[in-house]
């Protein structure tokens, strides 16, 4: 049995690590420190091209959680260690980041991740855990372990990456449900283009494959099947003059769901070469995606049109998820009036699925929205938003029964006026929000179970004194959800105070809220929550903060248990910048 450290021991180990790491960096001269509010924001201006420099930050945090309930929704004790560093020498920059957590003990996919992307002029090298985007339908933000290079000399745009995209997860009858196993998945992707930020044309290719030897028992149909994928796409971004913009993204994907499926018979030599090149067999699918827009933007008027079509089952190994089987048409107008003090905008669109005409029913949507912003003076302003989304079904390959026909309309309106008063040092702000939304079901057989209406009124007052460093906020809220099944309401308010001391080195904030909850079924109850945040910066580069949050729920009925939970987070941050380390 694995031994788990006690919370006390865990806390002392974390505190010791915090102060040991702080002392390691304590020898750096404070005169060269560039203080940043968050260490993840790296100030690259510390190096003026002479010598070598380093800057960045380190964070260590412990989170303690406790609840009076028998089942907790999170671990009672956790920690995270992360850091960002930026080495620079003349025109060379070497960014580096890492994250460490106890999560590695519980999950089979990698969580502890290290990566760096050094850059020299127009050359960037990627190594370790990285996520890079070439286009939304080829390679888009998928984390991989590997390497890559980007070259951007002048108008040339070249990039290439290779790595492991998924770590193998072996089937486990206890911990892993059928279908949740996975193979080691690898991919390489290349992008070649020409242009700059406002005008460019890129062609990209991705090849992905699973290692069939990662899971031995290939005869077990309950586990995942080894797959392969080839994706070819291009992206066009063209600014035409001052007022017109054309954007177009397309991709074609050849996805073989099981490389062990039976082969496709062919006699033509050209077809045979294509089959061999793309690993085509009886499980192979070919799909495509098209996404484009064209728009005009003038001084006081603008209009745009967009079109999207993504074929059913479209997928790429370089993208986590793509909404497929959809076709959209959208028109987007906008206008400015009264010397741009009034801005009107909106959109109207049509969308449907069943592109392959093989679904039982086809779903259609009409999407409309409008927004207005009125700002006659710095003292007063108001914004408003309205939307109307309708969804319905028509017959597909099956006869549509009226008792299950989907026919709904979602409507909503939000109005937010605001008032700002006072002078530079003392400011008053009042913000009011009114929001209402409802679902109207046109099917009389299902309306009783689906129709609902929500209503929200929120008012907030804040007073801020810049010289004295304090802010006081008061708010009141009224939220209600009504339906034929259940009615729920939340009514209450909150108060908060924040104050800075000793030239902003010590910051303290306290907030508390109380809500009365009423429900037609469970009876509701009341909820009290409060949080405190204390942070102290010392020696310019060290920041220690303590955050505490608590919920106290008192149930009005015996069927719903009352509970108390609280969370404490102790965090240490170290930010540094050194102009010269040579």
ABEGO torsion letter per residue (X at the ends): XBBBBBAAAAAAAAAAAAAAAAAAAAABBAAABBBBABAABBBAAABAGBEBBBBEBBBBBBBBBBBABABBABBABBBBBBBBBBBBBEABBBBBBBBBBAAAAABABBABBBBBBBBBEABBBBBEBBBBBABAABBBGBBBBEBBBBBBBEABBBBBBBEBABBBBBBBAAABBBGABBBBBBBBBBBBBBEBAABBBBBBBBBBBBBAAABABAABAABBBBBBBBBBBBBBBBBBEAABBBBBBBBBBBBBABAABBBBBBABAAAAAAAAAAGBBAABBBBBBBBBBBBBBBAABBBBBBBBBBBBGBBBAABABBBBGBBBBBBBBBBBBGGGABBBBEBBBBBBBGAAGABABBBBBBBBBBBBBBBABAABBBBBBBBBBBBBBBBBABBBBAAABBBBBBBBBBBBBBBBBEBAABBBBBBBBBBBBBBBBABAAAAAAABBBBBBBBBBBBBBBAAAGBBBBBBBBBBBBBBAABBBBBBEBBBBBBBBBGGGABBBBBBBBBBBBBBAAAGEEBBBBBBBBBBBBBGGABBBBBBBBBBBBBBABAABBBBBBBBBBBBBBBBBBBABAX
